[in-house]
Amino acid sequence: MSNDATQTGAVTPRTGQQYTIEFGDYRAVVTQLGATLRSLRYQDQDLIASFEADELIPCSNGNVLVPFPNRVEDGEYSFEGRSYQLPIDEHERRNAIHGYGYRYYWQLESLTESSVTLTWRTPAIKYYPFDLLVSVTYQLDEQGLTMTTRARNQGQQNAPWAFGIHPWLSNGKESRGDAIEADNEACSLLIPCPTHVSVNDRLIPTGEEKAEGKFDLQDGPSLSGRSFDDAWCNPTRDAQGRSTAVFTRPDGIRINLWADESIKAWQVCTGTGFDASFRPAGVAVEPMTAYANALRTGKDLVVIEPGQSYSSQVGYRAERI
C-alpha cells in the first residue's frame, strides 16, 4: 500500500494522488483524478495500457464513465418532463461523451495493502442537477482485481444513471505508431454477445442486429482484419449472472474481464485510425450498464430513487496459457 503524493517534499502529480495496492501476482495504481485505474500488472506484465502520472490521459484510459458512458446525441436529453443540455466534448460528431466524473478529483475513503475506495459527489450543475454520491472500490485478491461502483441518490428527485469503464487491454507490447495495429491483430477477443448494435456516422445507435461475420466475436476469433468502435448487447451469462470478455495475447497471457448482471452491453474500440502519438497499445473493452445515447433514449437507463443505491461489479483475472 502506498500513497505516492504523501512523501515528504513530493509534488502531487497532475492526475492527483496515486494509490498503489498489491496482492500476490497483482499490482494496481489508482489515481485521485477520476478514480482512474492507471496501471494493472500481473507477474510484472501490463494488463492494461498505462500512462504516466503527469501525463494527459491519452484515450480515456482506465476512466470511470459516470453518470453515463459513451455518447449522448447533441448532448441533449429529457428526464421526467425536463430538458437538459450537456457540454459537447466530442466536437467532430457533436456528442457529449463518457460522462464527466473523470474530470474531478475524488476523495479517498479508505486505503489498505490490497484495496482502495474513493468517492465523488456529483456537483451542483444545471446539465445534471441530480445529487449522487458515487463510490468506487478496487480490491485485489487471488482472483485478480474486483471493482465495485455504487451510486446513492442523496437528493429529493429521481436520478438517471448509467455506468461503464474504459480500460485499454494491453496487447503485451510497448509499441507506438503503426506497429500497434499489427500487435492488436495478433490478439484474439471473445465478446459474449449475440447481438450487435448498428450505428450512424456519429456512432449513435440506429438499431440491433444479429452479430454475424466480422461482428460475431462469440468464439473468440483473431482480431486480424477486424477494426471496431462498436457495441454488443444481450450478453450470455454464467450461473452467477456474469458475462465475460476474453482477450488473449500472443505472449501467452489471457485477460478475463467479467461483469455482473447489471452490465447490459460491451463496447470495443481498436483505435484504428487514431493519432499514433496517443493511441494506446491495446484494445478498449468496455462493459456498460447501457450503450450509447441511453440518457436520450432511456434504453437500459437506471432510475435511482431518493435514498436508494445502485451498484455494479466488474473484475479482471489474468492467467498464463
Long-range contacts (C-beta under 8 A, 24 or more apart in sequence): 1-111, 1-112, 1-113, 1-114, 3-108, 3-111, 4-53, 5-32, 13-53, 13-54, 14-53, 14-54, 14-55, 14-56, 15-53, 15-54, 15-55, 15-57, 16-105, 16-106, 17-108, 18-53, 19-108, 19-111, 19-116, 19-118, 21-111, 21-112, 21-113, 21-114, 21-115, 21-116, 21-138, 21-140, 22-113, 22-114, 22-140, 23-113, 23-114, 23-140, 23-141, 23-142, 24-140, 24-141, 24-142, 25-318, 26-140, 26-144, 26-145, 26-318, 28-138, 28-140, 28-145, 30-116, 30-118, 30-138, 32-105, 32-106, 32-108, 32-118, 33-57, 33-102, 33-104, 33-105, 33-106, 34-63, 34-64, 34-101, 34-102, 34-103, 34-104, 34-106, 35-64, 35-101, 35-106, 35-118, 35-120, 35-136, 36-61, 36-62, 36-63, 36-64, 36-102, 37-62, 37-138, 37-147, 37-165, 37-167, 38-62, 40-145, 40-167, 40-316, 42-144, 42-253, 42-318, 43-318, 43-320, 45-170, 45-172, 45-251, 45-253, 46-170, 46-172, 47-169, 47-170, 47-253, 47-255, 47-316, 47-318, 48-167, 48-168, 48-169, 48-170, 48-282, 49-168, 49-169, 49-170, 49-280, 49-281, 49-282, 50-170, 56-278, 57-102, 58-278, 58-279, 58-280, 59-166, 59-168, 59-271, 59-274, 59-278, 59-279, 59-280, 59-284, 60-98, 60-102, 60-166, 60-284, 61-166, 61-167, 61-168, 61-280, 62-165, 62-166, 62-167, 62-168, 63-98, 63-102, 63-165, 63-166, 64-101, 64-102, 64-136, 64-149, 64-163, 64-165, 65-98, 65-99, 65-101, 65-102, 65-163, 65-164, 65-165, 65-166, 65-286, 65-288, 66-99, 66-101, 66-134, 66-149, 66-151, 66-161, 66-163, 67-99, 67-100, 67-101, 67-122, 67-128, 67-130, 67-132, 67-134, 67-151, 67-159, 67-160, 67-161, 67-162, 67-163, 68-98, 68-99, 68-160, 68-161, 68-162, 68-290, 68-294, 68-295, 69-98, 69-99, 69-162, 69-163, 69-164, 69-165, 69-166, 69-267, 69-286, 69-288, 69-289, 69-290, 69-291, 69-292, 70-97, 70-98, 70-164, 70-231, 70-267, 70-286, 70-288, 70-291, 70-292, 70-293, 70-294, 71-95, 71-96, 71-97, 71-202, 71-203, 71-204, 71-292, 71-293, 72-96, 72-97, 72-292, 72-293, 72-295, 72-296, 73-202, 73-204, 73-293, 73-296, 75-127, 76-296, 77-160, 77-295, 77-296, 78-296, 79-158, 79-160, 79-295, 80-157, 80-158, 84-126, 84-127, 84-128, 84-129, 85-127, 86-127, 86-128, 86-295, 87-127, 93-201, 93-202, 93-203, 94-202, 95-202, 95-203, 95-204, 98-166, 100-128, 101-134, 106-136, 109-135, 114-139, 114-140, 114-141, 115-139, 115-140, 121-154, 130-155, 130-157, 130-158, 130-159, 130-160, 131-155, 131-159, 132-159, 132-161, 132-304, 143-315, 143-317, 144-256, 144-315, 144-316, 144-317, 144-318, 145-315, 145-316, 145-317, 146-313, 146-314, 146-315, 147-313, 147-314, 147-315, 148-311, 148-312, 148-313, 149-311, 149-312, 149-313, 150-309, 150-310, 150-311, 151-304, 151-309, 151-310, 151-311, 152-304, 152-307, 152-308, 152-309, 153-304, 153-305, 153-306, 153-307, 153-308, 153-309, 154-306, 155-306, 156-306, 157-306, 158-303, 158-304, 158-305, 158-306, 159-303, 159-304, 160-295, 160-301, 160-302, 160-303, 161-289, 161-301, 161-302, 161-303, 161-304, 161-310, 162-288, 162-289, 162-290, 162-294, 162-295, 162-300, 162-301, 162-302, 163-262, 163-288, 163-289, 163-312, 164-267, 164-286, 164-287, 164-288, 164-289, 165-286, 165-287, 165-314, 166-284, 166-286, 167-257, 167-284, 167-285, 167-286, 167-316, 168-271, 168-280, 168-281, 168-282, 168-283, 168-284, 169-247, 169-255, 169-257, 169-282, 169-283, 169-284, 169-285, 170-249, 170-281, 170-282, 171-249, 171-281, 171-282, 171-283, 172-249, 172-250, 172-251, 172-253, 173-281, 174-281, 175-281, 176-276, 176-279, 176-281, 177-276, 178-276, 180-271, 180-276, 180-279, 180-280, 180-281, 181-270, 181-272, 183-281, 184-223, 184-270, 184-271, 184-282, 184-283, 185-222, 185-223, 185-224, 185-225, 185-226, 186-222, 186-223, 186-224, 186-249, 186-250, 187-222, 187-223, 187-247, 187-248, 187-249, 187-250, 187-283, 188-220, 188-221, 188-222, 188-223, 188-247, 188-248, 189-217, 189-220, 189-221, 189-223, 189-245, 189-246, 189-247, 189-248, 189-268, 189-283, 189-285, 190-217, 190-218, 190-219, 190-220, 190-244, 190-245, 190-246, 190-247, 191-217, 191-218, 191-232, 191-245, 191-266, 191-268, 191-285, 192-218, 192-235, 192-236, 192-237, 192-243, 192-244, 192-245, 192-266, 193-217, 193-218, 193-232, 193-233, 193-234, 193-235, 193-236, 193-243, 193-265, 193-266, 194-218, 194-234, 194-236, 195-232, 195-233, 195-234, 196-230, 196-231, 196-232, 197-230, 197-231, 197-232, 197-233, 197-265, 197-291, 197-292, 199-230, 199-231, 199-292, 203-229, 203-292, 204-292, 204-293, 205-231, 205-291, 205-292, 205-293, 205-297, 205-299, 208-233, 217-268, 220-246, 220-248, 223-270, 223-283, 226-270, 227-270, 227-272, 227-273, 228-268, 228-269, 228-270, 228-272, 229-267, 229-268, 229-269, 229-270, 229-272, 230-267, 230-268, 231-265, 231-266, 231-267, 231-268, 231-288, 231-291, 231-292, 232-265, 232-266, 232-267, 232-268, 233-264, 233-265, 233-266, 233-291, 234-264, 235-259, 235-263, 235-264, 235-265, 235-266, 237-261, 243-287, 245-285, 245-287, 247-283, 247-285, 248-321, 252-320, 252-321, 253-318, 253-319, 253-320, 253-321, 254-318, 254-319, 254-320, 254-321, 255-316, 255-317, 255-318, 256-316, 256-317, 256-318, 256-319, 257-285, 257-287, 257-314, 257-315, 257-316, 258-314, 258-315, 258-317, 259-287, 259-312, 259-313, 259-314, 259-315, 260-312, 260-313, 260-314, 262-289, 262-310, 262-311, 262-312, 262-313, 263-287, 263-288, 263-289, 263-312, 263-314, 264-288, 264-289, 264-290, 264-291, 264-300, 265-289, 265-290, 265-291, 265-300, 267-291, 287-314
